[in-house]
Amino acid sequence: MGQGKNRLYFGISFLISSIPAWTGIYCMVHDRTTLSVLLIAFSMICMGLSTLLFVGYKTFKHGAPILSKSLNILSKILWPITKGLSRTRIVGPIISVCIRSTFFIWFMILLMSDHAIRWVLRRFVGKHPTGHSLSIINAMDPTFDLFDETITPTKDLQDSKLFKRRKSESGARNNRLVQRPHYSLPLAYTLSVASKLVYEDVAVIQYELERAGFDVIKSFRPIAYQNICAFIVEKDNDILLVFRGTNPLNIQNYITNVNVGLCQVRGRNGSNMGNVHKGFWKAMGDPPIRHHSNNPQIIDNNTDGSSTSIDSSRIQIELNNTSLYRTIASAVQAVIKVLQFLTANVFHYVSDPVDSSWTGPDVDIRTNTMFSQAEKHIMKLLQHNRHDHKHRRVFIAGHSLGGSLGTIFLAKMVQSKSPILEHLGGLYTFGQPKIGDADFAKSFDRHLSNKIFHHAYNNDIVTRIPLWAPYDTPPGTLVYIGSDYNITLYPPDPLTNHPVPIRRISFLHLSGLLNRYVIRRMVHENTIRILFRMVFPFFLNDHFPSDYCSALRHGKTRWIVMGTAGLQGGEKDSCNGDNTKCSGDENYCEKNKDKKRYPSIISNTSGNNEARPYSDVITLYNHEENDSDTNYKRQSF
């Protein structure tokens, strides 16, 4: 009986695994060599995985009791040894150093794997003009066009008078509480490309920024602290601070991500700012304490561990040869200093390795946190042209982990009352996970919330995690992008300032390779992108930064949905008001062409007189395509 089941298993596995191989042979006959090789390789991988799964199952089934007993015996033997070693002053620390060194070596292996994978991907996408290979994140879309003049501005949000008029015409009870989100679609696209570009090497970033007209020579600054990276650059009167997301081959990034415990945050005056992700908050570093003076620009960095009198990143050695004794004594003292300097710094970088290409010009990253480095350089750029100081703007952006760090950076600006706040132009994040509880989201006042936009593309799973309480929606306006590239804005609740959560992932609708919009776009995608769509599930494919860039470049801001409670971003019922027709599989609304497009109000009762979960919702349709006046200023760099 057992042999029959084994044969049946291998027969089904072989049948399923051979489907891509036969498809590959068909493609080879029709001169689709690259695709055929990938399909045949995929078929072989499937066969190998099925065999490995079978062997693993049999091994676990027959060897689990033996393995369990062996591990139990080994644990009993090692327990008193480890307990004794932890109390020793010499042997225990030496073993600890060996473990840390092993971790550091593994980190370096992962970095070299990153370069090896880039070398392989180069065979498919080619090299960058700088001679560097592209990262695995951007190999599927190696273009970095930071500006596109064809993107239509969102007039309803850029014209305050037009927004007020349309809001008043809606007739909703709470429309006077609704404030205009300061959102710009061209600006969002530029920042999404910058958030995609930050995954590359510094040389590639400099090349693309300079090609787009940014002042790279005078303003560009790469920054690193612990395991996170960012860059700052300036163009005209605007300054960009862009944080890098998770490097798939950087184990330190994963340690930051999985440190999901919450820590309580308080302002300088003791006010409660809620609870926030411990890993993200720690990675940014503490903000400096500012002197109470008439000049708010004065910053005391001593609270960060840096010193104004002694530079711990350098040592000075004096050698004296006036006599034999002084020559030997000064040489011995110099050797001792060098050994102390070497030991302290090597241990630090072994326990907290950093990508050296992002450390900047001679910056001691132990005593200068990410926040202090970024704030110091931004203040330097702001003060460079004092005559135009008030008109300068600072934009913060990032994808995935980078978006979370951008939000944390803004929170630390609020906590420390940073002078940069008055220059904040906006915070645009893409695919950002949840980073705090409801109190943290509401700690940003309405003025700031109108400048915060967290984008979520379709079924991107990262925007919905962590799933457990008390984690809540990030602050600001939710910008939901459907698979059809229609964009809907959900500003926070006008009564409580609570942000609108995103709907859950829908597994009952056609997604990924079965989605009709994805199928249409695959014709224009490269081989690597198609391979990723085949290998990774649809909710991971929706997280790549290239999809955010493409959606913001080719999409339209269709609706602005504002309500007082119970809304969910991307949920079809949230905009299922009068004169609308909802497409269930894509969770987006399509206005009927033969009826009034705007504004529509969703009443607090449905057709069967059942109460809605929310009391008042305003849905404004963006009129940008129908307006004859096109003389709107493009809100971009």
KASUL-V306226 format. One record per residue. N is the residue number from 1. RES is the residue in one small letter. PSI is psi in whole degrees, 0 to 359 (NA if undefined). Layout:
n = (N N)
res = (RES RES)
psi = (PSI PSI)
This chain:
n = (1 2 3 4 5 6 7 8 9 10 11 12 13 14 15 16 17 18 19 20 21 22 23 24 25 26 27 28 29 30 31 32 33 34 35 36 37 38 39 40 41 42 43 44 45 46 47 48 49 50 51 52 53 54 55 56 57 58 59 60 61 62 63 64 65 66 67 68 69 70 71 72 73 74 75 76 77 78 79 80 81 82 83 84 85 86 87 88 89 90 91 92 93 94 95 96 97 98 99 100 101 102 103 104 105 106 107 108 109 110 111 112 113 114 115 116 117 118 119 120 121 122 123 124 125 126 127 128 129 130 131 132 133 134 135 136 137 138 139 140 141 142 143 144 145 146 147 148 149 150 151 152 153 154 155 156 157 158 159 160 161 162 163 164 165 166 167 168 169 170 171 172 173 174 175 176 177 178 179 180 181 182 183 184 185 186 187 188 189 190 191 192 193 194 195 196 197 198 199 200 201 202 203 204 205 206 207 208 209 210 211 212 213 214 215 216 217 218 219 220 221 222 223 224 225 226 227 228 229 230 231 232 233 234 235 236 237 238 239 240 241 242 243 244 245 246 247 248 249 250 251 252 253 254 255 256 257 258 259 260 261 262 263 264 265 266 267 268 269 270 271 272 273 274 275 276 277 278 279 280 281 282 283 284 285 286 287 288 289 290 291 292 293 294 295 296 297 298 299 300 301 302 303 304 305 306 307 308 309 310 311 312 313 314 315 316 317 318 319 320 321 322 323 324 325 326 327 328 329 330 331 332 333 334 335 336 337 338 339 340 341 342 343 344 345 346 347 348 349 350 351 352 353 354 355 356 357 358 359 360 361 362 363 364 365 366 367 368 369 370 371 372 373 374 375 376 377 378 379 380 381 382 383 384 385 386 387 388 389 390 391 392 393 394 395 396 397 398 399 400 401 402 403 404 405 406 407 408 409 410 411 412 413 414 415 416 417 418 419 420 421 422 423 424 425 426 427 428 429 430 431 432 433 434 435 436 437 438 439 440 441 442 443 444 445 446 447 448 449 450 451 452 453 454 455 456 457 458 459 460 461 462 463 464 465 466 467 468 469 470 471 472 473 474 475 476 477 478 479 480 481 482 483 484 485 486 487 488 489 490 491 492 493 494 495 496 497 498 499 500 501 502 503 504 505 506 507 508 509 510 511 512 513 514 515 516 517 518 519 520 521 522 523 524 525 526 527 528 529 530 531 532 533 534 535 536 537 538 539 540 541 542 543 544 545 546 547 548 549 550 551 552 553 554 555 556 557 558 559 560 561 562 563 564 565 566 567 568 569 570 571 572 573 574 575 576 577 578 579 580 581 582 583 584 585 586 587 588 589 590 591 592 593 594 595 596 597 598 599 600 601 602 603 604 605 606 607 608 609 610 611 612 613 614 615 616 617 618 619 620 621 622 623 624 625 626 627 628 629 630 631 632 633 634 635 636 637)
res = (m g q g k n r l y f g i s f l i s s i p a w t g i y c m v h d r t t l s v l l i a f s m i c m g l s t l l f v g y k t f k h g a p i l s k s l n i l s k i l w p i t k g l s r t r i v g p i i s v c i r s t f f i w f m i l l m s d h a i r w v l r r f v g k h p t g h s l s i i n a m d p t f d l f d e t i t p t k d l q d s k l f k r r k s e s g a r n n r l v q r p h y s l p l a y t l s v a s k l v y e d v a v i q y e l e r a g f d v i k s f r p i a y q n i c a f i v e k d n d i l l v f r g t n p l n i q n y i t n v n v g l c q v r g r n g s n m g n v h k g f w k a m g d p p i r h h s n n p q i i d n n t d g s s t s i d s s r i q i e l n n t s l y r t i a s a v q a v i k v l q f l t a n v f h y v s d p v d s s w t g p d v d i r t n t m f s q a e k h i m k l l q h n r h d h k h r r v f i a g h s l g g s l g t i f l a k m v q s k s p i l e h l g g l y t f g q p k i g d a d f a k s f d r h l s n k i f h h a y n n d i v t r i p l w a p y d t p p g t l v y i g s d y n i t l y p p d p l t n h p v p i r r i s f l h l s g l l n r y v i r r m v h e n t i r i l f r m v f p f f l n d h f p s d y c s a l r h g k t r w i v m g t a g l q g g e k d s c n g d n t k c s g d e n y c e k n k d k k r y p s i i s n t s g n n e a r p y s d v i t l y n h e e n d s d t n y k r q s f)
psi = (317 321 323 319 322 316 319 318 311 327 314 318 317 320 314 318 334 345 309 327 316 323 321 321 321 317 325 321 328 25 31 69 311 313 323 319 318 318 318 320 319 321 318 322 318 318 317 320 320 320 317 322 319 312 319 321 313 320 316 321 316 338 354 314 318 316 320 315 320 315 324 317 316 322 319 326 317 336 307 331 312 325 320 320 327 342 350 157 344 303 315 308 325 316 321 318 321 319 317 321 321 318 319 318 319 322 316 325 319 319 318 328 323 314 325 318 321 322 321 315 335 331 337 321 354 178 157 152 337 350 354 154 151 156 164 334 320 3 334 341 86 23 146 60 104 341 147 108 347 352 128 127 153 96 324 331 342 341 106 324 317 320 317 320 315 327 318 327 343 329 6 152 322 23 338 339 342 124 156 121 131 64 141 122 315 321 319 321 314 316 330 321 321 323 335 322 330 347 347 175 158 321 320 318 313 317 312 322 318 323 331 359 10 153 81 320 316 333 339 136 113 143 139 144 129 244 18 154 156 166 154 137 160 147 120 241 13 139 132 134 111 125 143 142 196 126 119 337 19 104 333 323 321 326 319 318 318 354 71 7 153 140 144 138 135 149 176 332 9 0 147 125 12 190 142 157 120 320 316 317 319 323 330 331 162 142 156 158 134 143 144 96 176 342 104 353 345 124 135 112 1 333 342 355 351 158 139 346 328 128 106 352 354 154 151 134 130 129 133 122 24 342 168 316 312 329 312 316 314 325 318 316 322 318 319 316 317 317 319 316 316 314 310 316 323 316 322 313 339 317 336 71 148 143 110 337 348 6 347 183 98 54 129 101 357 319 351 105 168 316 313 322 313 315 319 316 322 318 324 318 322 324 356 315 87 332 337 31 320 336 4 144 150 126 134 137 165 155 136 240 323 323 320 318 325 319 320 320 317 321 320 331 317 318 318 2 55 140 348 339 322 347 4 121 332 158 117 115 155 121 37 134 173 142 357 184 186 325 323 318 325 359 347 124 173 328 318 321 330 353 5 127 116 118 141 120 114 248 27 114 331 327 352 4 157 151 342 159 154 17 137 178 142 158 163 199 131 126 102 130 120 169 341 5 17 135 131 133 134 90 162 163 123 342 317 350 19 130 157 127 160 150 164 161 132 117 0 8 162 119 169 230 348 354 130 329 322 318 319 324 338 337 329 4 154 176 321 319 318 320 318 321 329 325 314 148 161 328 344 324 329 356 346 141 335 326 322 316 314 319 318 335 320 353 177 143 101 315 152 110 120 130 175 344 151 1 154 127 129 354 134 329 341 339 29 55 200 144 28 157 123 138 112 325 335 353 45 160 144 120 141 136 333 10 172 126 331 157 156 143 130 115 171 9 148 182 332 20 20 140 140 157 350 156 330 121 134 129 113 129 132 128 18 331 339 342 135 335 116 13 54 138 131 114 84 190 NA)
